[in-house]
Amino acid sequence: MEILHKTCLIFTLIGALNWGLVGFFDFNLVTALFEESSMIVKIIYDIVGICAIINTMLLFKHFTDDPIK
């Protein structure tokens, strides 16, 4: 499970860096590497979104864990 969590964290960070590039420089790295309307761009965005959901669930899991353990 830890490998999945780390992989999701990496994808979420890549997505965040891409959005930083879009915000600061109006440059989308994903569409620069692949054709803008290609299916792989949609798949990459889907993977990043799913990984963000998994990371959010991990965050709330740590809030519900018993701190006395």
mmCIF file as gemmi writes it, N, C-alpha and C atoms, coordinates in Angstrom:
data_model
loop_
_atom_site.group_PDB
_atom_site.id
_atom_site.type_symbol
_atom_site.label_atom_id
_atom_site.label_alt_id
_atom_site.label_comp_id
_atom_site.label_asym_id
_atom_site.label_entity_id
_atom_site.label_seq_id
_atom_site.pdbx_PDB_ins_code
_atom_site.Cartn_x
_atom_site.Cartn_y
_atom_site.Cartn_z
_atom_site.occupancy
_atom_site.B_iso_or_equiv
_atom_site.pdbx_formal_charge
_atom_site.auth_seq_id
_atom_site.auth_asym_id
_atom_site.pdbx_PDB_model_num
ATOM 1 N N . MET Axp A 1 ? 0.817 -1.184 0 1 0 ? 1 A 1
ATOM 2 C CA . MET Axp A 1 ? 0 0 0 1 0 ? 1 A 1
ATOM 3 C C . MET Axp A 1 ? 0.867 1.256 0 1 0 ? 1 A 1
ATOM 4 N N . GLU Axp A 2 ? 2.01 1.174 0.654 1 0 ? 2 A 1
ATOM 5 C CA . GLU Axp A 2 ? 2.88 2.343 0.737 1 0 ? 2 A 1
ATOM 6 C C . GLU Axp A 2 ? 3.392 2.754 -0.647 1 0 ? 2 A 1
ATOM 7 N N . ILE Axp A 3 ? 3.623 1.785 -1.519 1 0 ? 3 A 1
ATOM 8 C CA . ILE Axp A 3 ? 4.074 2.099 -2.881 1 0 ? 3 A 1
ATOM 9 C C . ILE Axp A 3 ? 2.985 2.869 -3.617 1 0 ? 3 A 1
ATOM 10 N N . LEU Axp A 4 ? 1.726 2.455 -3.449 1 0 ? 4 A 1
ATOM 11 C CA . LEU Axp A 4 ? 0.614 3.165 -4.068 1 0 ? 4 A 1
ATOM 12 C C . LEU Axp A 4 ? 0.538 4.596 -3.562 1 0 ? 4 A 1
ATOM 13 N N . HIS Axp A 5 ? 0.689 4.784 -2.27 1 0 ? 5 A 1
ATOM 14 C CA . HIS Axp A 5 ? 0.61 6.125 -1.683 1 0 ? 5 A 1
ATOM 15 C C . HIS Axp A 5 ? 1.728 7.021 -2.204 1 0 ? 5 A 1
ATOM 16 N N . LYS Axp A 6 ? 2.934 6.494 -2.286 1 0 ? 6 A 1
ATOM 17 C CA . LYS Axp A 6 ? 4.057 7.295 -2.789 1 0 ? 6 A 1
ATOM 18 C C . LYS Axp A 6 ? 3.894 7.608 -4.272 1 0 ? 6 A 1
ATOM 19 N N . THR Axp A 7 ? 3.39 6.641 -5.035 1 0 ? 7 A 1
ATOM 20 C CA . THR Axp A 7 ? 3.142 6.879 -6.461 1 0 ? 7 A 1
ATOM 21 C C . THR Axp A 7 ? 2.084 7.967 -6.635 1 0 ? 7 A 1
ATOM 22 N N . CYS Axp A 8 ? 1.029 7.895 -5.849 1 0 ? 8 A 1
ATOM 23 C CA . CYS Axp A 8 ? -0.012 8.917 -5.927 1 0 ? 8 A 1
ATOM 24 C C . CYS Axp A 8 ? 0.524 10.286 -5.532 1 0 ? 8 A 1
ATOM 25 N N . LEU Axp A 9 ? 1.379 10.325 -4.544 1 0 ? 9 A 1
ATOM 26 C CA . LEU Axp A 9 ? 1.972 11.595 -4.131 1 0 ? 9 A 1
ATOM 27 C C . LEU Axp A 9 ? 2.818 12.185 -5.26 1 0 ? 9 A 1
ATOM 28 N N . ILE Axp A 10 ? 3.583 11.359 -5.935 1 0 ? 10 A 1
ATOM 29 C CA . ILE Axp A 10 ? 4.412 11.828 -7.052 1 0 ? 10 A 1
ATOM 30 C C . ILE Axp A 10 ? 3.533 12.39 -8.162 1 0 ? 10 A 1
ATOM 31 N N . PHE Axp A 11 ? 2.47 11.666 -8.535 1 0 ? 11 A 1
ATOM 32 C CA . PHE Axp A 11 ? 1.575 12.157 -9.583 1 0 ? 11 A 1
ATOM 33 C C . PHE Axp A 11 ? 0.885 13.449 -9.171 1 0 ? 11 A 1
ATOM 34 N N . THR Axp A 12 ? 0.501 13.572 -7.905 1 0 ? 12 A 1
ATOM 35 C CA . THR Axp A 12 ? -0.139 14.789 -7.429 1 0 ? 12 A 1
ATOM 36 C C . THR Axp A 12 ? 0.836 15.962 -7.473 1 0 ? 12 A 1
ATOM 37 N N . LEU Axp A 13 ? 2.081 15.725 -7.12 1 0 ? 13 A 1
ATOM 38 C CA . LEU Axp A 13 ? 3.084 16.784 -7.189 1 0 ? 13 A 1
ATOM 39 C C . LEU Axp A 13 ? 3.354 17.206 -8.628 1 0 ? 13 A 1
ATOM 40 N N . ILE Axp A 14 ? 3.406 16.241 -9.528 1 0 ? 14 A 1
ATOM 41 C CA . ILE Axp A 14 ? 3.582 16.569 -10.951 1 0 ? 14 A 1
ATOM 42 C C . ILE Axp A 14 ? 2.41 17.423 -11.434 1 0 ? 14 A 1
ATOM 43 N N . GLY Axp A 15 ? 1.204 17.057 -11.052 1 0 ? 15 A 1
ATOM 44 C CA . GLY Axp A 15 ? 0.034 17.848 -11.426 1 0 ? 15 A 1
ATOM 45 C C . GLY Axp A 15 ? 0.081 19.253 -10.844 1 0 ? 15 A 1
ATOM 46 N N . ALA Axp A 16 ? 0.508 19.358 -9.593 1 0 ? 16 A 1
ATOM 47 C CA . ALA Axp A 16 ? 0.612 20.679 -8.964 1 0 ? 16 A 1
ATOM 48 C C . ALA Axp A 16 ? 1.671 21.536 -9.651 1 0 ? 16 A 1
ATOM 49 N N . LEU Axp A 17 ? 2.794 20.926 -10.004 1 0 ? 17 A 1
ATOM 50 C CA . LEU Axp A 17 ? 3.831 21.675 -10.722 1 0 ? 17 A 1
ATOM 51 C C . LEU Axp A 17 ? 3.336 22.124 -12.092 1 0 ? 17 A 1
ATOM 52 N N . ASN Axp A 18 ? 2.571 21.276 -12.758 1 0 ? 18 A 1
ATOM 53 C CA . ASN Axp A 18 ? 2.011 21.655 -14.056 1 0 ? 18 A 1
ATOM 54 C C . ASN Axp A 18 ? 1.073 22.847 -13.902 1 0 ? 18 A 1
ATOM 55 N N . TRP Axp A 19 ? 0.218 22.824 -12.873 1 0 ? 19 A 1
ATOM 56 C CA . TRP Axp A 19 ? -0.678 23.952 -12.657 1 0 ? 19 A 1
ATOM 57 C C . TRP Axp A 19 ? 0.089 25.207 -12.27 1 0 ? 19 A 1
ATOM 58 N N . GLY Axp A 20 ? 1.203 25.054 -11.572 1 0 ? 20 A 1
ATOM 59 C CA . GLY Axp A 20 ? 2.051 26.207 -11.276 1 0 ? 20 A 1
ATOM 60 C C . GLY Axp A 20 ? 2.619 26.823 -12.551 1 0 ? 20 A 1
ATOM 61 N N . LEU Axp A 21 ? 3.043 25.962 -13.475 1 0 ? 21 A 1
ATOM 62 C CA . LEU Axp A 21 ? 3.537 26.454 -14.762 1 0 ? 21 A 1
ATOM 63 C C . LEU Axp A 21 ? 2.433 27.165 -15.537 1 0 ? 21 A 1
ATOM 64 N N . VAL Axp A 22 ? 1.223 26.614 -15.482 1 0 ? 22 A 1
ATOM 65 C CA . VAL Axp A 22 ? 0.098 27.247 -16.178 1 0 ? 22 A 1
ATOM 66 C C . VAL Axp A 22 ? -0.193 28.611 -15.557 1 0 ? 22 A 1
ATOM 67 N N . GLY Axp A 23 ? -0.194 28.676 -14.246 1 0 ? 23 A 1
ATOM 68 C CA . GLY Axp A 23 ? -0.513 29.921 -13.56 1 0 ? 23 A 1
ATOM 69 C C . GLY Axp A 23 ? 0.54 31.005 -13.729 1 0 ? 23 A 1
ATOM 70 N N . PHE Axp A 24 ? 1.798 30.627 -13.61 1 0 ? 24 A 1
ATOM 71 C CA . PHE Axp A 24 ? 2.868 31.622 -13.658 1 0 ? 24 A 1
ATOM 72 C C . PHE Axp A 24 ? 3.297 31.988 -15.078 1 0 ? 24 A 1
ATOM 73 N N . PHE Axp A 25 ? 3.341 31 -15.957 1 0 ? 25 A 1
ATOM 74 C CA . PHE Axp A 25 ? 3.925 31.217 -17.277 1 0 ? 25 A 1
ATOM 75 C C . PHE Axp A 25 ? 2.976 30.924 -18.432 1 0 ? 25 A 1
ATOM 76 N N . ASP Axp A 26 ? 1.726 30.568 -18.138 1 0 ? 26 A 1
ATOM 77 C CA . ASP Axp A 26 ? 0.755 30.185 -19.166 1 0 ? 26 A 1
ATOM 78 C C . ASP Axp A 26 ? 1.332 29.097 -20.079 1 0 ? 26 A 1
ATOM 79 N N . PHE Axp A 27 ? 1.992 28.117 -19.451 1 0 ? 27 A 1
ATOM 80 C CA . PHE Axp A 27 ? 2.63 27.024 -20.178 1 0 ? 27 A 1
ATOM 81 C C . PHE Axp A 27 ? 2.156 25.709 -19.585 1 0 ? 27 A 1
ATOM 82 N N . ASN Axp A 28 ? 1.498 24.892 -20.386 1 0 ? 28 A 1
ATOM 83 C CA . ASN Axp A 28 ? 1.008 23.592 -19.937 1 0 ? 28 A 1
ATOM 84 C C . ASN Axp A 28 ? 1.98 22.523 -20.436 1 0 ? 28 A 1
ATOM 85 N N . LEU Axp A 29 ? 2.731 21.95 -19.528 1 0 ? 29 A 1
ATOM 86 C CA . LEU Axp A 29 ? 3.75 20.963 -19.878 1 0 ? 29 A 1
ATOM 87 C C . LEU Axp A 29 ? 3.153 19.706 -20.484 1 0 ? 29 A 1
ATOM 88 N N . VAL Axp A 30 ? 2.009 19.276 -19.987 1 0 ? 30 A 1
ATOM 89 C CA . VAL Axp A 30 ? 1.399 18.045 -20.487 1 0 ? 30 A 1
ATOM 90 C C . VAL Axp A 30 ? 1.009 18.205 -21.957 1 0 ? 30 A 1
ATOM 91 N N . THR Axp A 31 ? 0.373 19.318 -22.283 1 0 ? 31 A 1
ATOM 92 C CA . THR Axp A 31 ? -0.011 19.519 -23.68 1 0 ? 31 A 1
ATOM 93 C C . THR Axp A 31 ? 1.183 19.876 -24.555 1 0 ? 31 A 1
ATOM 94 N N . ALA Axp A 32 ? 2.268 20.343 -23.95 1 0 ? 32 A 1
ATOM 95 C CA . ALA Axp A 32 ? 3.479 20.601 -24.73 1 0 ? 32 A 1
ATOM 96 C C . ALA Axp A 32 ? 4.176 19.29 -25.099 1 0 ? 32 A 1
ATOM 97 N N . LEU Axp A 33 ? 4.103 18.299 -24.2 1 0 ? 33 A 1
ATOM 98 C CA . LEU Axp A 33 ? 4.742 17.012 -24.467 1 0 ? 33 A 1
ATOM 99 C C . LEU Axp A 33 ? 3.906 16.129 -25.388 1 0 ? 33 A 1
ATOM 100 N N . PHE Axp A 34 ? 2.593 16.26 -25.29 1 0 ? 34 A 1
ATOM 101 C CA . PHE Axp A 34 ? 1.68 15.446 -26.089 1 0 ? 34 A 1
ATOM 102 C C . PHE Axp A 34 ? 0.741 16.382 -26.832 1 0 ? 34 A 1
ATOM 103 N N . GLU Axp A 35 ? 0.078 15.89 -27.854 1 0 ? 35 A 1
ATOM 104 C CA . GLU Axp A 35 ? -0.889 16.709 -28.574 1 0 ? 35 A 1
ATOM 105 C C . GLU Axp A 35 ? -2.024 17.109 -27.641 1 0 ? 35 A 1
ATOM 106 N N . GLU Axp A 36 ? -2.486 18.337 -27.786 1 0 ? 36 A 1
ATOM 107 C CA . GLU Axp A 36 ? -3.475 18.877 -26.854 1 0 ? 36 A 1
ATOM 108 C C . GLU Axp A 36 ? -4.759 18.059 -26.81 1 0 ? 36 A 1
ATOM 109 N N . SER Axp A 37 ? -5.186 17.551 -27.929 1 0 ? 37 A 1
ATOM 110 C CA . SER Axp A 37 ? -6.452 16.817 -27.951 1 0 ? 37 A 1
ATOM 111 C C . SER Axp A 37 ? -6.265 15.302 -27.924 1 0 ? 37 A 1
ATOM 112 N N . SER Axp A 38 ? -5.072 14.835 -27.578 1 0 ? 38 A 1
ATOM 113 C CA . SER Axp A 38 ? -4.839 13.393 -27.591 1 0 ? 38 A 1
ATOM 114 C C . SER Axp A 38 ? -5.448 12.723 -26.357 1 0 ? 38 A 1
ATOM 115 N N . MET Axp A 39 ? -5.704 11.45 -26.483 1 0 ? 39 A 1
ATOM 116 C CA . MET Axp A 39 ? -6.297 10.676 -25.397 1 0 ? 39 A 1
ATOM 117 C C . MET Axp A 39 ? -5.332 10.56 -24.223 1 0 ? 39 A 1
ATOM 118 N N . ILE Axp A 40 ? -4.034 10.554 -24.486 1 0 ? 40 A 1
ATOM 119 C CA . ILE Axp A 40 ? -3.055 10.403 -23.395 1 0 ? 40 A 1
ATOM 120 C C . ILE Axp A 40 ? -3.095 11.594 -22.447 1 0 ? 40 A 1
ATOM 121 N N . VAL Axp A 41 ? -3.391 12.793 -22.951 1 0 ? 41 A 1
ATOM 122 C CA . VAL Axp A 41 ? -3.507 13.973 -22.08 1 0 ? 41 A 1
ATOM 123 C C . VAL Axp A 41 ? -4.678 13.77 -21.118 1 0 ? 41 A 1
ATOM 124 N N . LYS Axp A 42 ? -5.796 13.287 -21.625 1 0 ? 42 A 1
ATOM 125 C CA . LYS Axp A 42 ? -6.952 13.026 -20.762 1 0 ? 42 A 1
ATOM 126 C C . LYS Axp A 42 ? -6.631 11.95 -19.736 1 0 ? 42 A 1
ATOM 127 N N . ILE Axp A 43 ? -5.914 10.928 -20.135 1 0 ? 43 A 1
ATOM 128 C CA . ILE Axp A 43 ? -5.544 9.852 -19.211 1 0 ? 43 A 1
ATOM 129 C C . ILE Axp A 43 ? -4.626 10.389 -18.112 1 0 ? 43 A 1
ATOM 130 N N . ILE Axp A 44 ? -3.669 11.22 -18.482 1 0 ? 44 A 1
ATOM 131 C CA . ILE Axp A 44 ? -2.76 11.798 -17.479 1 0 ? 44 A 1
ATOM 132 C C . ILE Axp A 44 ? -3.538 12.644 -16.478 1 0 ? 44 A 1
ATOM 133 N N . TYR Axp A 45 ? -4.442 13.493 -16.979 1 0 ? 45 A 1
ATOM 134 C CA . TYR Axp A 45 ? -5.256 14.31 -16.074 1 0 ? 45 A 1
ATOM 135 C C . TYR Axp A 45 ? -6.14 13.434 -15.186 1 0 ? 45 A 1
ATOM 136 N N . ASP Axp A 46 ? -6.681 12.345 -15.732 1 0 ? 46 A 1
ATOM 137 C CA . ASP Axp A 46 ? -7.494 11.425 -14.933 1 0 ? 46 A 1
ATOM 138 C C . ASP Axp A 46 ? -6.671 10.784 -13.821 1 0 ? 46 A 1
ATOM 139 N N . ILE Axp A 47 ? -5.463 10.341 -14.154 1 0 ? 47 A 1
ATOM 140 C CA . ILE Axp A 47 ? -4.589 9.706 -13.16 1 0 ? 47 A 1
ATOM 141 C C . ILE Axp A 47 ? -4.237 10.689 -12.052 1 0 ? 47 A 1
ATOM 142 N N . VAL Axp A 48 ? -3.906 11.924 -12.426 1 0 ? 48 A 1
ATOM 143 C CA . VAL Axp A 48 ? -3.563 12.938 -11.423 1 0 ? 48 A 1
ATOM 144 C C . VAL Axp A 48 ? -4.77 13.213 -10.524 1 0 ? 48 A 1
ATOM 145 N N . GLY Axp A 49 ? -5.953 13.285 -11.099 1 0 ? 49 A 1
ATOM 146 C CA . GLY Axp A 49 ? -7.158 13.521 -10.298 1 0 ? 49 A 1
ATOM 147 C C . GLY Axp A 49 ? -7.445 12.382 -9.338 1 0 ? 49 A 1
ATOM 148 N N . ILE Axp A 50 ? -7.325 11.155 -9.803 1 0 ? 50 A 1
ATOM 149 C CA . ILE Axp A 50 ? -7.542 9.986 -8.941 1 0 ? 50 A 1
ATOM 150 C C . ILE Axp A 50 ? -6.514 9.952 -7.818 1 0 ? 50 A 1
ATOM 151 N N . CYS Axp A 51 ? -5.279 10.264 -8.155 1 0 ? 51 A 1
ATOM 152 C CA . CYS Axp A 51 ? -4.227 10.287 -7.131 1 0 ? 51 A 1
ATOM 153 C C . CYS Axp A 51 ? -4.484 11.383 -6.092 1 0 ? 51 A 1
ATOM 154 N N . ALA Axp A 52 ? -5.011 12.51 -6.523 1 0 ? 52 A 1
ATOM 155 C CA . ALA Axp A 52 ? -5.342 13.575 -5.573 1 0 ? 52 A 1
ATOM 156 C C . ALA Axp A 52 ? -6.449 13.12 -4.618 1 0 ? 52 A 1
ATOM 157 N N . ILE Axp A 53 ? -7.413 12.388 -5.125 1 0 ? 53 A 1
ATOM 158 C CA . ILE Axp A 53 ? -8.484 11.861 -4.263 1 0 ? 53 A 1
ATOM 159 C C . ILE Axp A 53 ? -7.908 10.877 -3.254 1 0 ? 53 A 1
ATOM 160 N N . ILE Axp A 54 ? -7.02 9.997 -3.691 1 0 ? 54 A 1
ATOM 161 C CA . ILE Axp A 54 ? -6.388 9.034 -2.781 1 0 ? 54 A 1
ATOM 162 C C . ILE Axp A 54 ? -5.585 9.755 -1.716 1 0 ? 54 A 1
ATOM 163 N N . ASN Axp A 55 ? -4.834 10.792 -2.104 1 0 ? 55 A 1
ATOM 164 C CA . ASN Axp A 55 ? -4.054 11.552 -1.13 1 0 ? 55 A 1
ATOM 165 C C . ASN Axp A 55 ? -4.956 12.276 -0.139 1 0 ? 55 A 1
ATOM 166 N N . THR Axp A 56 ? -6.103 12.761 -0.589 1 0 ? 56 A 1
ATOM 167 C CA . THR Axp A 56 ? -7.05 13.417 0.313 1 0 ? 56 A 1
ATOM 168 C C . THR Axp A 56 ? -7.6 12.42 1.324 1 0 ? 56 A 1
ATOM 169 N N . MET Axp A 57 ? -7.915 11.213 0.863 1 0 ? 57 A 1
ATOM 170 C CA . MET Axp A 57 ? -8.389 10.185 1.789 1 0 ? 57 A 1
ATOM 171 C C . MET Axp A 57 ? -7.307 9.832 2.803 1 0 ? 57 A 1
ATOM 172 N N . LEU Axp A 58 ? -6.047 9.801 2.369 1 0 ? 58 A 1
ATOM 173 C CA . LEU Axp A 58 ? -4.943 9.534 3.297 1 0 ? 58 A 1
ATOM 174 C C . LEU Axp A 58 ? -4.84 10.621 4.358 1 0 ? 58 A 1
ATOM 175 N N . LEU Axp A 59 ? -5.028 11.853 3.957 1 0 ? 59 A 1
ATOM 176 C CA . LEU Axp A 59 ? -4.962 12.967 4.899 1 0 ? 59 A 1
ATOM 177 C C . LEU Axp A 59 ? -6.015 12.811 5.988 1 0 ? 59 A 1
ATOM 178 N N . PHE Axp A 60 ? -7.242 12.499 5.587 1 0 ? 60 A 1
ATOM 179 C CA . PHE Axp A 60 ? -8.304 12.349 6.575 1 0 ? 60 A 1
ATOM 180 C C . PHE Axp A 60 ? -8.157 11.067 7.382 1 0 ? 60 A 1
ATOM 181 N N . LYS Axp A 61 ? -7.516 10.049 6.84 1 0 ? 61 A 1
ATOM 182 C CA . LYS Axp A 61 ? -7.261 8.822 7.589 1 0 ? 61 A 1
ATOM 183 C C . LYS Axp A 61 ? -6.343 9.105 8.769 1 0 ? 61 A 1
ATOM 184 N N . HIS Axp A 62 ? -5.347 9.963 8.551 1 0 ? 62 A 1
ATOM 185 C CA . HIS Axp A 62 ? -4.427 10.301 9.634 1 0 ? 62 A 1
ATOM 186 C C . HIS Axp A 62 ? -5.116 11.114 10.73 1 0 ? 62 A 1
ATOM 187 N N . PHE Axp A 63 ? -6.142 11.868 10.387 1 0 ? 63 A 1
ATOM 188 C CA . PHE Axp A 63 ? -6.897 12.615 11.4 1 0 ? 63 A 1
ATOM 189 C C . PHE Axp A 63 ? -7.755 11.707 12.253 1 0 ? 63 A 1
ATOM 190 N N . THR Axp A 64 ? -8.173 10.561 11.711 1 0 ? 64 A 1
ATOM 191 C CA . THR Axp A 64 ? -9.051 9.669 12.454 1 0 ? 64 A 1
ATOM 192 C C . THR Axp A 64 ? -8.283 8.569 13.192 1 0 ? 64 A 1
ATOM 193 N N . ASP Axp A 65 ? -7.003 8.419 12.939 1 0 ? 65 A 1
ATOM 194 C CA . ASP Axp A 65 ? -6.211 7.41 13.645 1 0 ? 65 A 1
ATOM 195 C C . ASP Axp A 65 ? -6.109 7.776 15.131 1 0 ? 65 A 1
ATOM 196 N N . ASP Axp A 66 ? -6.038 6.757 15.951 1 0 ? 66 A 1
ATOM 197 C CA . ASP Axp A 66 ? -5.914 6.95 17.392 1 0 ? 66 A 1
ATOM 198 C C . ASP Axp A 66 ? -4.506 7.419 17.714 1 0 ? 66 A 1
ATOM 199 N N . PRO Axp A 67 ? -4.341 8.628 18.281 1 0 ? 67 A 1
ATOM 200 C CA . PRO Axp A 67 ? -2.984 9.15 18.551 1 0 ? 67 A 1
ATOM 201 C C . PRO Axp A 67 ? -2.275 8.428 19.693 1 0 ? 67 A 1
ATOM 202 N N . ILE Axp A 68 ? -2.987 7.607 20.477 1 0 ? 68 A 1
ATOM 203 C CA . ILE Axp A 68 ? -2.369 6.934 21.614 1 0 ? 68 A 1
ATOM 204 C C . ILE Axp A 68 ? -1.582 5.717 21.168 1 0 ? 68 A 1
ATOM 205 N N . LYS Axp A 69 ? -1.818 5.19 19.99 1 0 ? 69 A 1
ATOM 206 C CA . LYS Axp A 69 ? -1.133 3.986 19.513 1 0 ? 69 A 1
ATOM 207 C C . LYS Axp A 69 ? 0.346 4.143 19.505 1 0 ? 69 A 1
